[in-house]
Amino acid sequence: MTSRAGRALRLGSGLGALAGLALLATLIAYRDVATLGRMLLAADWGIAAVTAFYLLPMAATAHAWRAATRPVWRGRALVFFWARLVREAVNSLLPVAQIGGNVVGARILTFHGARAGVAGASAIVDLTVEFLTQIIFTAFGVGLFLHRGAGSAAAPIVLGLAVVVGAAGGFLLAQRRGMFKLVGRRMERIAARFGWTALGSLANLHEAMVAIYRDRRAIATTAAWHLVAWLLGVVEMWLILVFLDAKVGFATAFVIESLGQAIRSAGFLVPGALGIQEGGYMLLGTFFGLGPDTALAISLIKRIRDVALGAPAMLAWQFVEGRRLLDTFDGAKTDGP
């Protein structure tokens, strides 16, 4: 990656983060902040319960990643849970446009014995399968939405789903054409730039991906675990709505969660989907009789959850990185003249 491209990427991420923060601040400013605050305070123990419950879908996604990796490397379940936790924390809390966390997660696998190409390949395959299962999840949500009477919103939602399906097909085709041989070389340059020598060579990235895709059982297991995670997300949404005293059923929670996650994914270029997630929930809330304050509170509870779990995970990750840096420095001093 050239220095010019790197600066452009950092600038784009920074501008995206600022735009997202501005949108989020605007959405909050135009609501009754006092009412919103009272709603969140009233759901205090409920927020703690939602945060604890979120460890279940996180564990499901960790098992999905582990299943995708088994054809080429067998690591412990706790390693994948730890890597997934940090991966989500980086993508949610840092200005990395929903990409950097995947690199960090793959790097954590290398700390526990995985080769760099294997770790990178498993992260890419896992992300691909997660995206494909999200399409299935979103399609069911769209079906429920249409069944409940989407009205004028039906056409753009169906069109958006068709675009996402087309993008998924293109992404899979690019992988089969060997696009990630180029990606591997790019990632190696990024690793060298940041001094991530532990990341190692990514020359076998494409070959490892092919080996994973050949194992249909591994792919099916990965998909099954991701579908479990999406369904657990619906339960989480239903819990949030219960704690906010919203009188809606489980089917409504399914629609809000599935379409809300789709909107968040569509805003992947904005770090943490700041503002986009909030606007999406407020838009969806209008179709189900949820007040704007309630819809905004849904997103803020998810933000609180992300910080409560993500901040300690990132601090622990930085501690590990610091220890590894010190060990490398001490080793260099020992080997020196």
C-alpha positions as CSV (number, residue, x, y, z in Angstrom):
1,M,0.0,0.0,0.0
2,T,1.5,3.3,-1.0
3,S,1.8,6.1,1.6
4,R,-0.6,8.2,-0.5
5,A,-3.2,5.4,-0.5
6,G,-2.7,4.9,3.2
7,R,-3.2,8.6,3.9
8,A,-6.4,8.6,1.7
9,L,-7.7,5.6,3.7
10,R,-7.1,7.2,7.0
11,L,-8.6,10.5,5.8
12,G,-11.7,8.7,4.5
13,S,-12.1,6.8,7.8
14,G,-11.7,10.0,9.8
15,L,-14.1,12.0,7.7
16,G,-16.6,9.1,7.9
17,A,-16.3,9.1,11.7
18,L,-16.8,12.8,11.9
19,A,-19.9,12.6,9.6
20,G,-21.3,9.8,11.6
21,L,-20.8,11.6,14.9
22,A,-22.4,14.7,13.4
23,L,-25.4,12.7,12.3
24,L,-25.7,11.0,15.7
25,A,-25.4,14.3,17.6
26,T,-28.1,15.8,15.3
27,L,-30.5,12.9,15.9
28,I,-30.1,13.2,19.7
29,A,-30.3,17.0,19.7
30,Y,-33.7,16.9,18.0
31,R,-35.1,14.5,20.5
32,D,-36.2,15.2,24.1
33,V,-32.9,14.4,25.8
34,A,-34.4,14.4,29.3
35,T,-37.0,11.8,28.2
36,L,-34.3,9.7,26.5
37,G,-32.2,9.8,29.6
38,R,-35.0,8.7,31.8
39,M,-35.8,5.8,29.5
40,L,-32.2,4.6,29.7
41,L,-32.0,5.0,33.5
42,A,-35.3,3.1,33.9
43,A,-33.7,0.2,31.9
44,D,-30.5,0.2,34.0
45,W,-30.4,-3.4,35.1
46,G,-32.0,-4.3,31.7
47,I,-29.0,-2.8,30.0
48,A,-26.7,-5.0,32.1
49,A,-28.8,-8.1,31.3
50,V,-28.6,-7.3,27.5
51,T,-24.9,-6.8,27.8
52,A,-24.5,-10.2,29.5
53,F,-26.8,-11.9,27.0
54,Y,-24.8,-10.5,24.0
55,L,-22.0,-13.0,25.0
56,L,-24.2,-15.8,23.7
57,P,-24.4,-14.6,20.0
58,M,-20.7,-13.7,20.4
59,A,-20.0,-17.3,21.4
60,A,-22.0,-18.5,18.4
61,T,-20.0,-16.4,16.0
62,A,-16.8,-17.6,17.6
63,H,-17.9,-21.2,17.0
64,A,-18.7,-20.3,13.4
65,W,-15.2,-18.9,12.9
66,R,-13.6,-22.0,14.5
67,A,-15.7,-24.3,12.2
68,A,-14.4,-22.4,9.2
69,T,-10.8,-22.8,10.3
70,R,-10.9,-26.5,11.2
71,P,-10.0,-27.7,7.7
72,V,-6.6,-25.9,7.9
73,W,-6.0,-25.3,11.7
74,R,-7.5,-26.4,14.9
75,G,-7.5,-23.9,17.7
76,R,-9.2,-23.8,21.0
77,A,-12.7,-22.4,21.3
78,L,-11.6,-19.7,23.8
79,V,-9.0,-18.4,21.4
80,F,-11.7,-17.8,18.8
81,F,-14.0,-16.2,21.4
82,W,-11.2,-13.9,22.4
83,A,-10.3,-13.0,18.8
84,R,-14.0,-12.4,17.9
85,L,-14.5,-10.2,20.9
86,V,-11.6,-8.0,20.0
87,R,-12.5,-8.1,16.3
88,E,-16.0,-6.7,17.1
89,A,-14.6,-4.2,19.6
90,V,-12.2,-2.7,17.0
91,N,-14.9,-2.6,14.3
92,S,-17.4,-0.9,16.6
93,L,-15.2,1.5,18.6
94,L,-12.3,2.5,16.3
95,P,-12.3,4.5,13.1
96,V,-11.5,1.5,10.9
97,A,-14.5,1.4,8.6
98,Q,-15.6,-2.1,9.8
99,I,-12.4,-3.7,8.3
100,G,-9.5,-3.3,10.8
101,G,-11.1,-5.6,13.3
102,N,-10.9,-8.6,10.9
103,V,-7.2,-8.0,10.5
104,V,-6.7,-7.7,14.3
105,G,-8.7,-10.9,14.9
106,A,-6.6,-12.8,12.4
107,R,-3.5,-11.5,14.1
108,I,-4.7,-12.8,17.4
109,L,-5.0,-16.3,15.9
110,T,-1.3,-16.1,14.9
111,F,-0.4,-15.5,18.6
112,H,-1.7,-19.0,19.3
113,G,0.0,-20.9,16.5
114,A,-2.0,-20.3,13.3
115,R,0.0,-19.4,10.2
116,A,-0.7,-15.9,8.9
117,G,-2.2,-17.1,5.6
118,V,-4.5,-19.6,7.4
119,A,-5.6,-16.9,9.9
120,G,-6.3,-14.4,7.2
121,A,-8.1,-17.0,5.0
122,S,-10.3,-18.2,7.8
123,A,-11.3,-14.6,8.7
124,I,-12.3,-13.9,5.1
125,V,-14.3,-17.1,4.7
126,D,-16.0,-16.6,8.0
127,L,-16.9,-13.0,7.1
128,T,-18.2,-14.2,3.7
129,V,-20.4,-16.9,5.2
130,E,-21.6,-14.4,7.8
131,F,-22.6,-12.0,5.1
132,L,-24.4,-14.8,3.1
133,T,-26.4,-15.9,6.2
134,Q,-27.3,-12.3,6.9
135,I,-28.9,-12.2,3.5
136,I,-31.0,-15.2,4.4
137,F,-31.8,-13.6,7.8
138,T,-32.7,-10.2,6.1
139,A,-34.8,-12.0,3.5
140,F,-37.0,-13.5,6.2
141,G,-37.2,-10.1,7.9
142,V,-38.3,-8.5,4.6
143,G,-40.9,-11.3,4.1
144,L,-42.4,-10.6,7.6
145,F,-42.3,-6.9,6.9
146,L,-44.2,-7.3,3.6
147,H,-46.7,-9.6,5.3
148,R,-47.4,-7.0,8.0
149,G,-48.0,-4.4,5.3
150,A,-44.9,-2.4,4.3
151,G,-46.8,-0.2,2.0
152,S,-44.7,2.3,0.0
153,A,-41.5,1.1,1.7
154,A,-41.7,-2.3,0.0
155,A,-40.2,-1.4,-3.3
156,P,-36.9,0.2,-2.1
157,I,-36.4,-2.6,0.5
158,V,-36.8,-5.4,-2.0
159,L,-34.5,-3.5,-4.4
160,G,-31.9,-3.0,-1.7
161,L,-32.0,-6.7,-0.9
162,A,-31.5,-7.5,-4.6
163,V,-28.5,-5.3,-4.7
164,V,-27.0,-6.9,-1.6
165,V,-27.5,-10.4,-3.2
166,G,-25.8,-9.3,-6.4
167,A,-22.9,-7.9,-4.3
168,A,-22.5,-11.2,-2.5
169,G,-22.4,-13.1,-5.7
170,G,-19.7,-10.7,-7.0
171,F,-17.7,-11.1,-3.8
172,L,-17.8,-14.9,-4.1
173,L,-16.8,-14.8,-7.7
174,A,-13.9,-12.5,-6.9
175,Q,-12.6,-15.0,-4.3
176,R,-12.8,-17.9,-6.8
177,R,-10.9,-15.8,-9.4
178,G,-8.0,-15.4,-6.9
179,M,-8.6,-11.8,-5.9
180,F,-7.2,-12.5,-2.4
181,K,-3.7,-13.3,-3.8
182,L,-3.5,-9.6,-4.3
183,V,-5.1,-8.9,-1.0
184,G,-2.5,-11.1,0.7
185,R,0.3,-9.0,-0.8
186,R,-1.4,-5.8,0.3
187,M,-1.9,-7.1,3.9
188,E,1.8,-8.1,4.1
189,R,2.7,-4.5,3.2
190,I,0.4,-3.2,5.9
191,A,1.9,-5.7,8.4
192,A,5.4,-4.6,7.5
193,R,4.5,-0.9,7.8
194,F,3.1,-1.4,11.4
195,G,5.9,-3.7,12.4
196,W,3.5,-6.7,12.8
197,T,6.2,-9.3,12.1
198,A,4.1,-11.9,13.9
199,L,1.6,-11.7,11.1
200,G,4.1,-13.5,8.9
201,S,3.8,-14.3,5.2
202,L,0.3,-14.3,3.6
203,A,1.5,-15.9,0.4
204,N,-0.7,-19.0,1.0
205,L,-3.9,-17.0,1.7
206,H,-5.7,-18.0,-1.5
207,E,-4.7,-21.7,-1.2
208,A,-5.9,-21.8,2.4
209,M,-9.3,-20.3,1.3
210,V,-9.7,-22.9,-1.4
211,A,-9.0,-25.7,1.2
212,I,-11.6,-24.3,3.5
213,Y,-14.2,-24.0,0.8
214,R,-13.7,-27.6,-0.3
215,D,-14.8,-28.8,3.1
216,R,-18.5,-28.5,2.7
217,R,-19.2,-29.8,6.2
218,A,-17.1,-27.0,7.7
219,I,-18.9,-24.3,5.6
220,A,-22.3,-25.8,6.5
221,T,-21.4,-25.8,10.2
222,T,-20.1,-22.2,10.0
223,A,-23.4,-21.1,8.3
224,A,-25.5,-22.9,11.0
225,W,-23.6,-21.2,13.8
226,H,-24.0,-17.8,12.2
227,L,-27.8,-18.4,11.7
228,V,-27.9,-19.2,15.4
229,A,-26.1,-15.9,16.2
230,W,-28.6,-13.9,14.1
231,L,-31.6,-15.5,15.9
232,L,-30.0,-14.8,19.2
233,G,-29.7,-11.2,18.1
234,V,-33.5,-11.2,17.7
235,V,-33.9,-12.4,21.2
236,E,-31.6,-9.6,22.3
237,M,-33.7,-7.1,20.4
238,W,-36.9,-8.5,22.0
239,L,-35.3,-8.1,25.5
240,I,-34.4,-4.5,24.7
241,L,-37.9,-3.7,23.7
242,V,-39.3,-5.4,26.8
243,F,-36.9,-3.4,29.0
244,L,-38.0,-0.2,27.2
245,D,-41.7,-1.2,27.9
246,A,-42.5,-1.3,24.2
247,K,-45.6,-3.3,23.5
248,V,-44.5,-5.3,20.5
249,G,-44.2,-9.0,19.7
250,F,-41.3,-11.3,18.8
251,A,-42.2,-11.1,15.1
252,T,-41.8,-7.3,15.2
253,A,-38.5,-7.7,17.0
254,F,-37.4,-10.0,14.2
255,V,-38.1,-7.4,11.5
256,I,-36.5,-4.6,13.4
257,E,-33.3,-6.6,14.1
258,S,-33.0,-8.1,10.7
259,L,-33.5,-4.9,8.8
260,G,-31.6,-2.8,11.3
261,Q,-28.6,-5.0,10.9
262,A,-28.9,-4.8,7.2
263,I,-28.9,-1.0,7.4
264,R,-25.9,-1.1,9.7
265,S,-24.0,-3.3,7.3
266,A,-24.8,-1.0,4.4
267,G,-23.1,1.8,6.3
268,F,-19.9,-0.2,6.7
269,L,-17.7,2.6,5.3
270,V,-18.7,4.8,8.3
271,P,-16.8,3.6,11.4
272,G,-19.2,1.9,13.8
273,A,-22.0,2.9,11.4
274,L,-22.3,6.0,13.6
275,G,-25.6,7.8,13.0
276,I,-26.6,5.3,10.3
277,Q,-27.6,2.7,12.9
278,E,-29.6,5.3,14.9
279,G,-31.3,6.6,11.8
280,G,-32.2,3.1,10.7
281,Y,-33.9,2.2,13.9
282,M,-35.8,5.5,14.0
283,L,-37.0,4.9,10.5
284,L,-38.0,1.3,11.3
285,G,-39.7,2.3,14.5
286,T,-42.2,4.5,12.7
287,F,-43.6,1.5,10.9
288,F,-44.3,-0.3,14.2
289,G,-45.6,2.5,16.3
290,L,-42.5,3.0,18.3
291,G,-41.8,6.6,19.3
292,P,-38.6,8.2,18.1
293,D,-37.2,8.3,21.6
294,T,-37.8,4.5,22.0
295,A,-36.2,3.8,18.6
296,L,-33.2,5.9,19.4
297,A,-32.9,4.3,22.9
298,I,-32.6,0.9,21.2
299,S,-29.5,1.9,19.3
300,L,-28.0,3.7,22.4
301,I,-28.4,0.5,24.5
302,K,-26.5,-1.4,21.8
303,R,-23.8,1.3,21.9
304,I,-23.5,1.0,25.7
305,R,-23.3,-2.7,25.3
306,D,-20.5,-2.4,22.7
307,V,-18.5,-0.1,25.0
308,A,-19.1,-2.2,28.1
309,L,-17.7,-5.3,26.4
310,G,-15.4,-3.7,23.8
311,A,-13.4,-1.3,25.9
312,P,-12.0,-3.9,28.3
313,A,-11.3,-6.3,25.4
314,M,-9.3,-3.6,23.5
315,L,-7.4,-2.7,26.7
316,A,-6.5,-6.4,27.2
317,W,-5.4,-6.6,23.5
318,Q,-3.2,-3.6,23.8
319,F,-1.6,-5.1,27.0
320,V,-0.8,-8.2,25.0
321,E,0.6,-6.2,22.1
322,G,2.7,-4.2,24.6
323,R,4.1,-7.4,26.2
324,R,4.9,-8.8,22.8
325,L,6.7,-5.6,21.8
326,L,8.7,-5.7,25.0
327,D,9.6,-9.3,24.4
328,T,10.8,-8.5,20.9
329,F,12.8,-5.5,22.2
330,D,14.4,-7.6,24.9
331,G,15.2,-10.4,22.4
332,A,16.8,-7.9,20.1
333,K,19.0,-6.6,23.0
334,T,20.0,-10.1,23.9
335,D,21.0,-11.0,20.4
336,G,22.8,-7.7,19.9
337,P,26.6,-7.2,20.2
